[in-house]
Amino acid sequence: MSLFWKYVLIEYILMARIKYKEAAGIKVKRGRPTKSRKPNKADLLMLYIKESKSIREIAEIIGCSKDMVYRSLNKYGIKTRKRSKRSKLKNIDKSYLEKEVQVKGVTKLAKELSVDIRTLKKFI
C-alpha cells in the first residue's frame, strides 16, 4: 500500500470516529488545535478598551495571532474601533502637524512619527 492510500485510510478512520461521536451525542472538536493561548475577556478589556492597544500589539503581548485576538473580540461581544480612531495622529494637534509639514515636509514628518505618508496626508 502506498503512502497516499495509507493517509487516505487514516483520514477515513478519523472521520468515522468523529461521525460516531456526533451520533452518540458527544461534543467533538473540529479543526486544527491552537498552538497558542487564547486571550480571555479580562485581558482584552484591559488592553483593548482601557489601554487602547491595537490588535497587533495585543497579539504580541499575549503571544497569539492577531486573527485569534480579533475572533476573541467578536466572541466576547467587544466592538472593534473604527480606523479613524486607530491612528497614532489622534493625540497630536492638527495645527501643529500642518506647521511641521510646511517646515519639514510630509515624507520626513511621516518617518519621524512612524506613520504612512498617506495616513498623514488624510489626517491633515
Jmol script that loads the backbone (N, CA, C; Angstrom):
load data "model"
ATOM      1  N   MET A   1       0.855  -1.182   0.000  1.00  0.00           N
ATOM      2  CA  MET A   1       0.000   0.000   0.000  1.00  0.00           C
ATOM      3  C   MET A   1       0.898   1.242   0.000  1.00  0.00           C
ATOM      4  N   SER A   2       0.590   2.166  -0.886  1.00  0.00           N
ATOM      5  CA  SER A   2       1.410   3.368  -0.987  1.00  0.00           C
ATOM      6  C   SER A   2       1.120   4.323   0.168  1.00  0.00           C
ATOM      7  N   LEU A   3       1.993   5.284   0.344  1.00  0.00           N
ATOM      8  CA  LEU A   3       1.862   6.263   1.419  1.00  0.00           C
ATOM      9  C   LEU A   3       0.580   7.076   1.269  1.00  0.00           C
ATOM     10  N   PHE A   4       0.216   7.394   0.043  1.00  0.00           N
ATOM     11  CA  PHE A   4      -1.002   8.156  -0.195  1.00  0.00           C
ATOM     12  C   PHE A   4      -2.219   7.412   0.312  1.00  0.00           C
ATOM     13  N   TRP A   5      -2.328   6.129  -0.026  1.00  0.00           N
ATOM     14  CA  TRP A   5      -3.506   5.361   0.382  1.00  0.00           C
ATOM     15  C   TRP A   5      -3.540   5.131   1.890  1.00  0.00           C
ATOM     16  N   LYS A   6      -2.362   5.046   2.511  1.00  0.00           N
ATOM     17  CA  LYS A   6      -2.323   4.949   3.980  1.00  0.00           C
ATOM     18  C   LYS A   6      -2.891   6.216   4.601  1.00  0.00           C
ATOM     19  N   TYR A   7      -2.520   7.353   4.031  1.00  0.00           N
ATOM     20  CA  TYR A   7      -3.029   8.636   4.517  1.00  0.00           C
ATOM     21  C   TYR A   7      -4.541   8.716   4.342  1.00  0.00           C
ATOM     22  N   VAL A   8      -5.045   8.271   3.197  1.00  0.00           N
ATOM     23  CA  VAL A   8      -6.480   8.283   2.924  1.00  0.00           C
ATOM     24  C   VAL A   8      -7.216   7.390   3.913  1.00  0.00           C
ATOM     25  N   LEU A   9      -6.659   6.227   4.220  1.00  0.00           N
ATOM     26  CA  LEU A   9      -7.280   5.300   5.161  1.00  0.00           C
ATOM     27  C   LEU A   9      -7.333   5.890   6.569  1.00  0.00           C
ATOM     28  N   ILE A  10      -6.238   6.505   6.993  1.00  0.00           N
ATOM     29  CA  ILE A  10      -6.209   7.142   8.321  1.00  0.00           C
ATOM     30  C   ILE A  10      -7.237   8.259   8.398  1.00  0.00           C
ATOM     31  N   GLU A  11      -7.316   9.060   7.357  1.00  0.00           N
ATOM     32  CA  GLU A  11      -8.291  10.158   7.306  1.00  0.00           C
ATOM     33  C   GLU A  11      -9.718   9.616   7.390  1.00  0.00           C
ATOM     34  N   TYR A  12      -9.982   8.526   6.695  1.00  0.00           N
ATOM     35  CA  TYR A  12     -11.306   7.902   6.705  1.00  0.00           C
ATOM     36  C   TYR A  12     -11.664   7.400   8.103  1.00  0.00           C
ATOM     37  N   ILE A  13     -10.698   6.774   8.769  1.00  0.00           N
ATOM     38  CA  ILE A  13     -10.933   6.259  10.129  1.00  0.00           C
ATOM     39  C   ILE A  13     -11.222   7.405  11.093  1.00  0.00           C
ATOM     40  N   LEU A  14     -10.463   8.488  10.985  1.00  0.00           N
ATOM     41  CA  LEU A  14     -10.677   9.640  11.863  1.00  0.00           C
ATOM     42  C   LEU A  14     -12.045  10.258  11.638  1.00  0.00           C
ATOM     43  N   MET A  15     -12.462  10.380  10.389  1.00  0.00           N
ATOM     44  CA  MET A  15     -13.781  10.939  10.091  1.00  0.00           C
ATOM     45  C   MET A  15     -14.888  10.028  10.610  1.00  0.00           C
ATOM     46  N   ALA A  16     -14.672   8.717  10.522  1.00  0.00           N
ATOM     47  CA  ALA A  16     -15.668   7.774  11.034  1.00  0.00           C
ATOM     48  C   ALA A  16     -15.811   7.920  12.541  1.00  0.00           C
ATOM     49  N   ARG A  17     -14.700   8.123  13.241  1.00  0.00           N
ATOM     50  CA  ARG A  17     -14.748   8.324  14.696  1.00  0.00           C
ATOM     51  C   ARG A  17     -15.525   9.586  15.046  1.00  0.00           C
ATOM     52  N   ILE A  18     -15.276  10.649  14.290  1.00  0.00           N
ATOM     53  CA  ILE A  18     -15.972  11.917  14.549  1.00  0.00           C
ATOM     54  C   ILE A  18     -17.480  11.740  14.347  1.00  0.00           C
ATOM     55  N   LYS A  19     -17.864  11.088  13.253  1.00  0.00           N
ATOM     56  CA  LYS A  19     -19.294  10.884  12.985  1.00  0.00           C
ATOM     57  C   LYS A  19     -19.938   9.997  14.038  1.00  0.00           C
ATOM     58  N   TYR A  20     -19.207   8.987  14.512  1.00  0.00           N
ATOM     59  CA  TYR A  20     -19.727   8.107  15.555  1.00  0.00           C
ATOM     60  C   TYR A  20     -19.960   8.883  16.851  1.00  0.00           C
ATOM     61  N   LYS A  21     -18.986   9.715  17.223  1.00  0.00           N
ATOM     62  CA  LYS A  21     -19.124  10.503  18.454  1.00  0.00           C
ATOM     63  C   LYS A  21     -20.275  11.500  18.345  1.00  0.00           C
ATOM     64  N   GLU A  22     -20.418  12.128  17.179  1.00  0.00           N
ATOM     65  CA  GLU A  22     -21.533  13.063  16.989  1.00  0.00           C
ATOM     66  C   GLU A  22     -22.872  12.351  17.089  1.00  0.00           C
ATOM     67  N   ALA A  23     -22.965  11.148  16.529  1.00  0.00           N
ATOM     68  CA  ALA A  23     -24.206  10.380  16.593  1.00  0.00           C
ATOM     69  C   ALA A  23     -24.522   9.976  18.028  1.00  0.00           C
ATOM     70  N   ALA A  24     -23.476   9.758  18.845  1.00  0.00           N
ATOM     71  CA  ALA A  24     -23.667   9.370  20.237  1.00  0.00           C
ATOM     72  C   ALA A  24     -23.945  10.584  21.129  1.00  0.00           C
ATOM     73  N   GLY A  25     -23.882  11.772  20.561  1.00  0.00           N
ATOM     74  CA  GLY A  25     -24.162  12.984  21.326  1.00  0.00           C
ATOM     75  C   GLY A  25     -22.955  13.545  22.056  1.00  0.00           C
ATOM     76  N   ILE A  26     -21.777  13.079  21.714  1.00  0.00           N
ATOM     77  CA  ILE A  26     -20.549  13.567  22.339  1.00  0.00           C
ATOM     78  C   ILE A  26     -20.051  14.767  21.550  1.00  0.00           C
ATOM     79  N   LYS A  27     -19.662  15.819  22.275  1.00  0.00           N
ATOM     80  CA  LYS A  27     -19.171  17.025  21.620  1.00  0.00           C
ATOM     81  C   LYS A  27     -17.799  16.750  21.007  1.00  0.00           C
ATOM     82  N   VAL A  28     -17.648  17.099  19.740  1.00  0.00           N
ATOM     83  CA  VAL A  28     -16.420  16.831  19.004  1.00  0.00           C
ATOM     84  C   VAL A  28     -15.781  18.147  18.603  1.00  0.00           C
ATOM     85  N   LYS A  29     -14.484  18.272  18.879  1.00  0.00           N
ATOM     86  CA  LYS A  29     -13.754  19.465  18.439  1.00  0.00           C
ATOM     87  C   LYS A  29     -13.296  19.246  17.009  1.00  0.00           C
ATOM     88  N   ARG A  30     -13.598  20.193  16.163  1.00  0.00           N
ATOM     89  CA  ARG A  30     -13.185  20.103  14.765  1.00  0.00           C
ATOM     90  C   ARG A  30     -12.102  21.129  14.495  1.00  0.00           C
ATOM     91  N   GLY A  31     -11.394  20.922  13.440  1.00  0.00           N
ATOM     92  CA  GLY A  31     -10.373  21.887  13.022  1.00  0.00           C
ATOM     93  C   GLY A  31      -9.033  21.629  13.667  1.00  0.00           C
ATOM     94  N   ARG A  32      -8.110  22.472  13.346  1.00  0.00           N
ATOM     95  CA  ARG A  32      -6.746  22.353  13.819  1.00  0.00           C
ATOM     96  C   ARG A  32      -6.649  22.878  15.253  1.00  0.00           C
ATOM     97  N   PRO A  33      -5.942  22.167  16.139  1.00  0.00           N
ATOM     98  CA  PRO A  33      -5.808  22.659  17.513  1.00  0.00           C
ATOM     99  C   PRO A  33      -4.935  23.910  17.564  1.00  0.00           C
ATOM    100  N   THR A  34      -5.221  24.782  18.515  1.00  0.00           N
ATOM    101  CA  THR A  34      -4.455  26.026  18.621  1.00  0.00           C
ATOM    102  C   THR A  34      -3.090  25.749  19.230  1.00  0.00           C
ATOM    103  N   LYS A  35      -2.123  26.517  18.796  1.00  0.00           N
ATOM    104  CA  LYS A  35      -0.766  26.366  19.308  1.00  0.00           C
ATOM    105  C   LYS A  35      -0.467  27.366  20.413  1.00  0.00           C
ATOM    106  N   SER A  36      -1.280  28.387  20.501  1.00  0.00           N
ATOM    107  CA  SER A  36      -1.008  29.425  21.483  1.00  0.00           C
ATOM    108  C   SER A  36      -2.197  29.610  22.408  1.00  0.00           C
ATOM    109  N   ARG A  37      -2.010  30.449  23.380  1.00  0.00           N
ATOM    110  CA  ARG A  37      -3.023  30.689  24.395  1.00  0.00           C
ATOM    111  C   ARG A  37      -4.082  31.642  23.856  1.00  0.00           C
ATOM    112  N   LYS A  38      -5.338  31.352  24.184  1.00  0.00           N
ATOM    113  CA  LYS A  38      -6.433  32.220  23.758  1.00  0.00           C
ATOM    114  C   LYS A  38      -6.552  33.379  24.733  1.00  0.00           C
ATOM    115  N   PRO A  39      -6.787  34.592  24.234  1.00  0.00           N
ATOM    116  CA  PRO A  39      -6.963  35.731  25.135  1.00  0.00           C
ATOM    117  C   PRO A  39      -8.303  35.650  25.863  1.00  0.00           C
ATOM    118  N   ASN A  40      -8.284  35.948  27.157  1.00  0.00           N
ATOM    119  CA  ASN A  40      -9.552  35.937  27.891  1.00  0.00           C
ATOM    120  C   ASN A  40     -10.172  37.330  27.883  1.00  0.00           C
ATOM    121  N   LYS A  41     -11.407  37.413  28.324  1.00  0.00           N
ATOM    122  CA  LYS A  41     -12.164  38.655  28.225  1.00  0.00           C
ATOM    123  C   LYS A  41     -11.537  39.766  29.069  1.00  0.00           C
ATOM    124  N   ALA A  42     -11.048  39.419  30.263  1.00  0.00           N
ATOM    125  CA  ALA A  42     -10.457  40.427  31.152  1.00  0.00           C
ATOM    126  C   ALA A  42      -9.221  41.067  30.515  1.00  0.00           C
ATOM    127  N   ASP A  43      -8.365  40.227  29.915  1.00  0.00           N
ATOM    128  CA  ASP A  43      -7.171  40.756  29.257  1.00  0.00           C
ATOM    129  C   ASP A  43      -7.537  41.657  28.083  1.00  0.00           C
ATOM    130  N   LEU A  44      -8.524  41.220  27.299  1.00  0.00           N
ATOM    131  CA  LEU A  44      -8.939  42.026  26.144  1.00  0.00           C
ATOM    132  C   LEU A  44      -9.536  43.358  26.579  1.00  0.00           C
ATOM    133  N   LEU A  45     -10.356  43.344  27.613  1.00  0.00           N
ATOM    134  CA  LEU A  45     -10.946  44.599  28.096  1.00  0.00           C
ATOM    135  C   LEU A  45      -9.864  45.554  28.583  1.00  0.00           C
ATOM    136  N   MET A  46      -8.893  45.009  29.327  1.00  0.00           N
ATOM    137  CA  MET A  46      -7.835  45.863  29.864  1.00  0.00           C
ATOM    138  C   MET A  46      -6.962  46.432  28.742  1.00  0.00           C
ATOM    139  N   LEU A  47      -6.508  45.558  27.834  1.00  0.00           N
ATOM    140  CA  LEU A  47      -5.575  46.004  26.803  1.00  0.00           C
ATOM    141  C   LEU A  47      -6.256  46.797  25.688  1.00  0.00           C
ATOM    142  N   TYR A  48      -7.403  46.323  25.216  1.00  0.00           N
ATOM    143  CA  TYR A  48      -8.034  46.942  24.051  1.00  0.00           C
ATOM    144  C   TYR A  48      -8.860  48.170  24.413  1.00  0.00           C
ATOM    145  N   ILE A  49      -9.620  48.083  25.500  1.00  0.00           N
ATOM    146  CA  ILE A  49     -10.504  49.194  25.871  1.00  0.00           C
ATOM    147  C   ILE A  49      -9.784  50.210  26.755  1.00  0.00           C
ATOM    148  N   LYS A  50      -9.222  49.771  27.878  1.00  0.00           N
ATOM    149  CA  LYS A  50      -8.631  50.722  28.830  1.00  0.00           C
ATOM    150  C   LYS A  50      -7.315  51.306  28.346  1.00  0.00           C
ATOM    151  N   GLU A  51      -6.421  50.456  27.827  1.00  0.00           N
ATOM    152  CA  GLU A  51      -5.115  50.947  27.375  1.00  0.00           C
ATOM    153  C   GLU A  51      -5.100  51.304  25.895  1.00  0.00           C
ATOM    154  N   SER A  52      -6.187  51.032  25.184  1.00  0.00           N
ATOM    155  CA  SER A  52      -6.377  51.292  23.751  1.00  0.00           C
ATOM    156  C   SER A  52      -5.196  50.815  22.898  1.00  0.00           C
ATOM    157  N   LYS A  53      -4.760  49.592  23.148  1.00  0.00           N
ATOM    158  CA  LYS A  53      -3.713  48.975  22.339  1.00  0.00           C
ATOM    159  C   LYS A  53      -4.337  48.437  21.054  1.00  0.00           C
ATOM    160  N   SER A  54      -3.525  48.299  20.033  1.00  0.00           N
ATOM    161  CA  SER A  54      -4.015  47.766  18.765  1.00  0.00           C
ATOM    162  C   SER A  54      -4.116  46.243  18.851  1.00  0.00           C
ATOM    163  N   ILE A  55      -4.823  45.662  17.904  1.00  0.00           N
ATOM    164  CA  ILE A  55      -4.979  44.208  17.876  1.00  0.00           C
ATOM    165  C   ILE A  55      -3.618  43.542  17.696  1.00  0.00           C
ATOM    166  N   ARG A  56      -2.781  44.121  16.871  1.00  0.00           N
ATOM    167  CA  ARG A  56      -1.440  43.570  16.657  1.00  0.00           C
ATOM    168  C   ARG A  56      -0.604  43.631  17.933  1.00  0.00           C
ATOM    169  N   GLU A  57      -0.677  44.730  18.664  1.00  0.00           N
ATOM    170  CA  GLU A  57       0.070  44.853  19.923  1.00  0.00           C
ATOM    171  C   GLU A  57      -0.421  43.839  20.950  1.00  0.00           C
ATOM    172  N   ILE A  58      -1.724  43.652  21.021  1.00  0.00           N
ATOM    173  CA  ILE A  58      -2.295  42.682  21.969  1.00  0.00           C
ATOM    174  C   ILE A  58      -1.818  41.274  21.615  1.00  0.00           C
ATOM    175  N   ALA A  59      -1.785  40.951  20.337  1.00  0.00           N
ATOM    176  CA  ALA A  59      -1.328  39.628  19.903  1.00  0.00           C
ATOM    177  C   ALA A  59       0.118  39.392  20.318  1.00  0.00           C
ATOM    178  N   GLU A  60       0.956  40.399  20.199  1.00  0.00           N
ATOM    179  CA  GLU A  60       2.358  40.266  20.606  1.00  0.00           C
ATOM    180  C   GLU A  60       2.469  40.096  22.116  1.00  0.00           C
ATOM    181  N   ILE A  61       1.682  40.841  22.887  1.00  0.00           N
ATOM    182  CA  ILE A  61       1.733  40.764  24.348  1.00  0.00           C
ATOM    183  C   ILE A  61       1.270  39.389  24.832  1.00  0.00           C
ATOM    184  N   ILE A  62       0.144  38.919  24.310  1.00  0.00           N
ATOM    185  CA  ILE A  62      -0.434  37.664  24.767  1.00  0.00           C
ATOM    186  C   ILE A  62       0.307  36.463  24.184  1.00  0.00           C
ATOM    187  N   GLY A  63       0.826  36.613  22.980  1.00  0.00           N
ATOM    188  CA  GLY A  63       1.542  35.516  22.343  1.00  0.00           C
ATOM    189  C   GLY A  63       0.639  34.653  21.484  1.00  0.00           C
ATOM    190  N   CYS A  64      -0.234  35.299  20.745  1.00  0.00           N
ATOM    191  CA  CYS A  64      -1.129  34.573  19.836  1.00  0.00           C
ATOM    192  C   CYS A  64      -1.217  35.360  18.532  1.00  0.00           C
ATOM    193  N   SER A  65      -2.002  34.850  17.590  1.00  0.00           N
ATOM    194  CA  SER A  65      -2.124  35.544  16.311  1.00  0.00           C
ATOM    195  C   SER A  65      -3.126  36.696  16.415  1.00  0.00           C
ATOM    196  N   LYS A  66      -2.987  37.650  15.512  1.00  0.00           N
ATOM    197  CA  LYS A  66      -3.923  38.779  15.526  1.00  0.00           C
ATOM    198  C   LYS A  66      -5.322  38.333  15.122  1.00  0.00           C
ATOM    199  N   ASP A  67      -5.395  37.265  14.314  1.00  0.00           N
ATOM    200  CA  ASP A  67      -6.701  36.723  13.950  1.00  0.00           C
ATOM    201  C   ASP A  67      -7.419  36.154  15.170  1.00  0.00           C
ATOM    202  N   MET A  68      -6.652  35.510  16.059  1.00  0.00           N
ATOM    203  CA  MET A  68      -7.257  34.956  17.269  1.00  0.00           C
ATOM    204  C   MET A  68      -7.758  36.079  18.182  1.00  0.00           C
ATOM    205  N   VAL A  69      -7.019  37.173  18.252  1.00  0.00           N
ATOM    206  CA  VAL A  69      -7.461  38.319  19.055  1.00  0.00           C
ATOM    207  C   VAL A  69      -8.754  38.881  18.471  1.00  0.00           C
ATOM    208  N   TYR A  70      -8.794  39.028  17.163  1.00  0.00           N
ATOM    209  CA  TYR A  70      -9.985  39.566  16.502  1.00  0.00           C
ATOM    210  C   TYR A  70     -11.192  38.652  16.721  1.00  0.00           C
ATOM    211  N   ARG A  71     -10.988  37.331  16.562  1.00  0.00           N
ATOM    212  CA  ARG A  71     -12.085  36.379  16.801  1.00  0.00           C
ATOM    213  C   ARG A  71     -12.552  36.415  18.247  1.00  0.00           C
ATOM    214  N   SER A  72     -11.619  36.569  19.185  1.00  0.00           N
ATOM    215  CA  SER A  72     -11.978  36.630  20.602  1.00  0.00           C
ATOM    216  C   SER A  72     -12.768  37.899  20.911  1.00  0.00           C
ATOM    217  N   LEU A  73     -12.391  39.012  20.290  1.00  0.00           N
ATOM    218  CA  LEU A  73     -13.151  40.251  20.481  1.00  0.00           C
ATOM    219  C   LEU A  73     -14.596  40.060  20.026  1.00  0.00           C
ATOM    220  N   ASN A  74     -14.766  39.424  18.871  1.00  0.00           N
ATOM    221  CA  ASN A  74     -16.116  39.166  18.367  1.00  0.00           C
ATOM    222  C   ASN A  74     -16.867  38.192  19.267  1.00  0.00           C
ATOM    223  N   LYS A  75     -16.176  37.167  19.752  1.00  0.00           N
ATOM    224  CA  LYS A  75     -16.797  36.154  20.609  1.00  0.00           C
ATOM    225  C   LYS A  75     -17.323  36.768  21.905  1.00  0.00           C
ATOM    226  N   TYR A  76     -16.549  37.668  22.505  1.00  0.00           N
ATOM    227  CA  TYR A  76     -16.943  38.294  23.767  1.00  0.00           C
ATOM    228  C   TYR A  76     -17.834  39.516  23.571  1.00  0.00           C
ATOM    229  N   GLY A  77     -18.121  39.865  22.330  1.00  0.00           N
ATOM    230  CA  GLY A  77     -19.016  40.985  22.059  1.00  0.00           C
ATOM    231  C   GLY A  77     -18.383  42.350  22.238  1.00  0.00           C
ATOM    232  N   ILE A  78     -17.067  42.428  22.141  1.00  0.00           N
ATOM    233  CA  ILE A  78     -16.364  43.700  22.250  1.00  0.00           C
ATOM    234  C   ILE A  78     -16.253  44.293  20.856  1.00  0.00           C
ATOM    235  N   LYS A  79     -16.800  45.478  20.664  1.00  0.00           N
ATOM    236  CA  LYS A  79     -16.781  46.098  19.338  1.00  0.00           C
ATOM    237  C   LYS A  79     -15.392  46.632  19.027  1.00  0.00           C
ATOM    238  N   THR A  80     -14.970  46.430  17.774  1.00  0.00           N
ATOM    239  CA  THR A  80     -13.671  46.926  17.351  1.00  0.00           C
ATOM    240  C   THR A  80     -13.774  48.408  17.023  1.00  0.00           C
ATOM    241  N   ARG A  81     -12.653  49.094  17.169  1.00  0.00           N
ATOM    242  CA  ARG A  81     -12.628  50.524  16.895  1.00  0.00           C
ATOM    243  C   ARG A  81     -12.628  50.780  15.400  1.00  0.00           C
ATOM    244  N   LYS A  82     -13.094  51.953  15.015  1.00  0.00           N
ATOM    245  CA  LYS A  82     -13.046  52.346  13.613  1.00  0.00           C
ATOM    246  C   LYS A  82     -11.624  52.738  13.264  1.00  0.00           C
ATOM    247  N   ARG A  83     -11.323  52.709  11.996  1.00  0.00           N
ATOM    248  CA  ARG A  83      -9.962  53.015  11.547  1.00  0.00           C
ATOM    249  C   ARG A  83      -9.509  54.423  11.941  1.00  0.00           C
ATOM    250  N   SER A  84     -10.414  55.374  11.941  1.00  0.00           N
ATOM    251  CA  SER A  84     -10.028  56.746  12.270  1.00  0.00           C
ATOM    252  C   SER A  84      -9.572  56.865  13.720  1.00  0.00           C
ATOM    253  N   LYS A  85     -10.085  56.004  14.588  1.00  0.00           N
ATOM    254  CA  LYS A  85      -9.696  56.050  15.995  1.00  0.00           C
ATOM    255  C   LYS A  85      -8.412  55.289  16.267  1.00  0.00           C
ATOM    256  N   ARG A  86      -7.931  54.526  15.297  1.00  0.00           N
ATOM    257  CA  ARG A  86      -6.725  53.736  15.484  1.00  0.00           C
ATOM    258  C   ARG A  86      -5.453  54.535  15.228  1.00  0.00           C
ATOM    259  N   SER A  87      -5.572  55.664  14.616  1.00  0.00           N
ATOM    260  CA  SER A  87      -4.413  56.416  14.177  1.00  0.00           C
ATOM    261  C   SER A  87      -3.585  56.925  15.352  1.00  0.00           C
ATOM    262  N   LYS A  88      -2.264  56.926  15.164  1.00  0.00           N
ATOM    263  CA  LYS A  88      -1.355  57.487  16.168  1.00  0.00           C
ATOM    264  C   LYS A  88      -1.452  59.012  16.189  1.00  0.00           C
ATOM    265  N   LEU A  89      -2.004  59.580  15.133  1.00  0.00           N
ATOM    266  CA  LEU A  89      -2.049  61.030  15.000  1.00  0.00           C
ATOM    267  C   LEU A  89      -3.176  61.665  15.809  1.00  0.00           C
ATOM    268  N   LYS A  90      -4.050  60.853  16.395  1.00  0.00           N
ATOM    269  CA  LYS A  90      -5.210  61.412  17.098  1.00  0.00           C
ATOM    270  C   LYS A  90      -4.815  62.241  18.324  1.00  0.00           C
ATOM    271  N   ASN A  91      -3.637  61.974  18.875  1.00  0.00           N
ATOM    272  CA  ASN A  91      -3.189  62.688  20.075  1.00  0.00           C
ATOM    273  C   ASN A  91      -2.406  63.959  19.761  1.00  0.00           C
ATOM    274  N   ILE A  92      -2.149  64.205  18.484  1.00  0.00           N
ATOM    275  CA  ILE A  92      -1.342  65.364  18.088  1.00  0.00           C
ATOM    276  C   ILE A  92      -2.259  66.434  17.513  1.00  0.00           C
ATOM    277  N   ASP A  93      -1.993  67.681  17.881  1.00  0.00           N
ATOM    278  CA  ASP A  93      -2.793  68.813  17.413  1.00  0.00           C
ATOM    279  C   ASP A  93      -2.631  68.989  15.902  1.00  0.00           C
ATOM    280  N   LYS A  94      -3.743  69.188  15.222  1.00  0.00           N
ATOM    281  CA  LYS A  94      -3.743  69.287  13.759  1.00  0.00           C
ATOM    282  C   LYS A  94      -2.978  70.525  13.265  1.00  0.00           C
ATOM    283  N   SER A  95      -3.104  71.636  13.965  1.00  0.00           N
ATOM    284  CA  SER A  95      -2.391  72.848  13.552  1.00  0.00           C
ATOM    285  C   SER A  95      -0.875  72.658  13.683  1.00  0.00           C
ATOM    286  N   TYR A  96      -0.449  71.940  14.724  1.00  0.00           N
ATOM    287  CA  TYR A  96       0.974  71.644  14.901  1.00  0.00           C
ATOM    288  C   TYR A  96       1.486  70.805  13.735  1.00  0.00           C
ATOM    289  N   LEU A  97       0.709  69.819  13.345  1.00  0.00           N
ATOM    290  CA  LEU A  97       1.110  68.967  12.227  1.00  0.00           C
ATOM    291  C   LEU A  97       1.226  69.751  10.922  1.00  0.00           C
ATOM    292  N   GLU A  98       0.272  70.658  10.690  1.00  0.00           N
ATOM    293  CA  GLU A  98       0.314  71.458   9.467  1.00  0.00           C
ATOM    294  C   GLU A  98       1.561  72.327   9.420  1.00  0.00           C
ATOM    295  N   LYS A  99       1.939  72.916  10.573  1.00  0.00           N
ATOM    296  CA  LYS A  99       3.163  73.733  10.627  1.00  0.00           C
ATOM    297  C   LYS A  99       4.401  72.880  10.384  1.00  0.00           C
ATOM    298  N   GLU A 100       4.440  71.691  10.987  1.00  0.00           N
ATOM    299  CA  GLU A 100       5.596  70.806  10.830  1.00  0.00           C
ATOM    300  C   GLU A 100       5.727  70.306   9.388  1.00  0.00           C
ATOM    301  N   VAL A 101       4.612  70.102   8.713  1.00  0.00           N
ATOM    302  CA  VAL A 101       4.645  69.680   7.313  1.00  0.00           C
ATOM    303  C   VAL A 101       5.242  70.785   6.454  1.00  0.00           C
ATOM    304  N   GLN A 102       4.896  72.031   6.744  1.00  0.00           N
ATOM    305  CA  GLN A 102       5.455  73.149   5.975  1.00  0.00           C
ATOM    306  C   GLN A 102       6.950  73.279   6.207  1.00  0.00           C
ATOM    307  N   VAL A 103       7.403  72.998   7.428  1.00  0.00           N
ATOM    308  CA  VAL A 103       8.826  73.141   7.750  1.00  0.00           C
ATOM    309  C   VAL A 103       9.627  71.927   7.249  1.00  0.00           C
ATOM    310  N   LYS A 104       9.192  70.725   7.604  1.00  0.00           N
ATOM    311  CA  LYS A 104       9.977  69.520   7.332  1.00  0.00           C
ATOM    312  C   LYS A 104       9.569  68.787   6.066  1.00  0.00           C
ATOM    313  N   GLY A 105       8.323  68.900   5.692  1.00  0.00           N
ATOM    314  CA  GLY A 105       7.822  68.127   4.553  1.00  0.00           C
ATOM    315  C   GLY A 105       7.078  66.892   5.046  1.00  0.00           C
ATOM    316  N   VAL A 106       6.197  66.408   4.186  1.00  0.00           N
ATOM    317  CA  VAL A 106       5.330  65.288   4.564  1.00  0.00           C
ATOM    318  C   VAL A 106       6.133  64.011   4.797  1.00  0.00           C
ATOM    319  N   THR A 107       7.067  63.714   3.912  1.00  0.00           N
ATOM    320  CA  THR A 107       7.817  62.461   3.988  1.00  0.00           C
ATOM    321  C   THR A 107       8.641  62.368   5.271  1.00  0.00           C
ATOM    322  N   LYS A 108       9.368  63.433   5.573  1.00  0.00           N
ATOM    323  CA  LYS A 108      10.232  63.423   6.756  1.00  0.00           C
ATOM    324  C   LYS A 108       9.406  63.367   8.035  1.00  0.00           C
ATOM    325  N   LEU A 109       8.320  64.119   8.096  1.00  0.00           N
ATOM    326  CA  LEU A 109       7.470  64.114   9.281  1.00  0.00           C
ATOM    327  C   LEU A 109       6.805  62.749   9.472  1.00  0.00           C
ATOM    328  N   ALA A 110       6.388  62.138   8.376  1.00  0.00           N
ATOM    329  CA  ALA A 110       5.769  60.798   8.471  1.00  0.00           C
ATOM    330  C   ALA A 110       6.763  59.781   9.017  1.00  0.00           C
ATOM    331  N   LYS A 111       8.014  59.865   8.592  1.00  0.00           N
ATOM    332  CA  LYS A 111       9.044  58.960   9.114  1.00  0.00           C
ATOM    333  C   LYS A 111       9.292  59.208  10.589  1.00  0.00           C
ATOM    334  N   GLU A 112       9.327  60.465  11.004  1.00  0.00           N
ATOM    335  CA  GLU A 112       9.546  60.794  12.418  1.00  0.00           C
ATOM    336  C   GLU A 112       8.415  60.271  13.299  1.00  0.00           C
ATOM    337  N   LEU A 113       7.200  60.368  12.801  1.00  0.00           N
ATOM    338  CA  LEU A 113       6.040  59.923  13.571  1.00  0.00           C
ATOM    339  C   LEU A 113       5.773  58.429  13.386  1.00  0.00           C
ATOM    340  N   SER A 114       6.540  57.793  12.513  1.00  0.00           N
ATOM    341  CA  SER A 114       6.395  56.381  12.148  1.00  0.00           C
ATOM    342  C   SER A 114       4.968  56.027  11.723  1.00  0.00           C
ATOM    343  N   VAL A 115       4.460  56.848  10.804  1.00  0.00           N
ATOM    344  CA  VAL A 115       3.170  56.585  10.168  1.00  0.00           C
ATOM    345  C   VAL A 115       3.370  56.641   8.662  1.00  0.00           C
ATOM    346  N   ASP A 116       2.417  56.100   7.940  1.00  0.00           N
ATOM    347  CA  ASP A 116       2.484  56.118   6.484  1.00  0.00           C
ATOM    348  C   ASP A 116       2.218  57.538   5.966  1.00  0.00           C
ATOM    349  N   ILE A 117       2.808  57.873   4.845  1.00  0.00           N
ATOM    350  CA  ILE A 117       2.641  59.203   4.248  1.00  0.00           C
ATOM    351  C   ILE A 117       1.173  59.462   3.935  1.00  0.00           C
ATOM    352  N   ARG A 118       0.494  58.424   3.398  1.00  0.00           N
ATOM    353  CA  ARG A 118      -0.923  58.580   3.063  1.00  0.00           C
ATOM    354  C   ARG A 118      -1.777  58.861   4.302  1.00  0.00           C
ATOM    355  N   THR A 119      -1.424  58.238   5.427  1.00  0.00           N
ATOM    356  CA  THR A 119      -2.157  58.462   6.676  1.00  0.00           C
ATOM    357  C   THR A 119      -2.022  59.905   7.113  1.00  0.00           C
ATOM    358  N   LEU A 120      -0.796  60.422   7.029  1.00  0.00           N
ATOM    359  CA  LEU A 120      -0.552  61.813   7.418  1.00  0.00           C
ATOM    360  C   LEU A 120      -1.286  62.770   6.505  1.00  0.00           C
ATOM    361  N   LYS A 121      -1.288  62.502   5.200  1.00  0.00           N
ATOM    362  CA  LYS A 121      -1.989  63.381   4.261  1.00  0.00           C
ATOM    363  C   LYS A 121      -3.498  63.370   4.512  1.00  0.00           C
ATOM    364  N   LYS A 122      -4.072  62.197   4.810  1.00  0.00           N
ATOM    365  CA  LYS A 122      -5.505  62.112   5.084  1.00  0.00           C
ATOM    366  C   LYS A 122      -5.866  62.853   6.364  1.00  0.00           C
ATOM    367  N   PHE A 123      -4.979  62.783   7.362  1.00  0.00           N
ATOM    368  CA  PHE A 123      -5.262  63.417   8.652  1.00  0.00           C
ATOM    369  C   PHE A 123      -5.239  64.928   8.531  1.00  0.00           C
ATOM    370  N   ILE A 124      -4.351  65.454   7.690  1.00  0.00           N
ATOM    371  CA  ILE A 124      -4.233  66.900   7.520  1.00  0.00           C
ATOM    372  C   ILE A 124      -5.219  67.326   6.497  1.00  0.00           C
TER     373      ILE A 124
END
end "model"
wireframe off; spacefill off
backbone 0.3
color backbone group
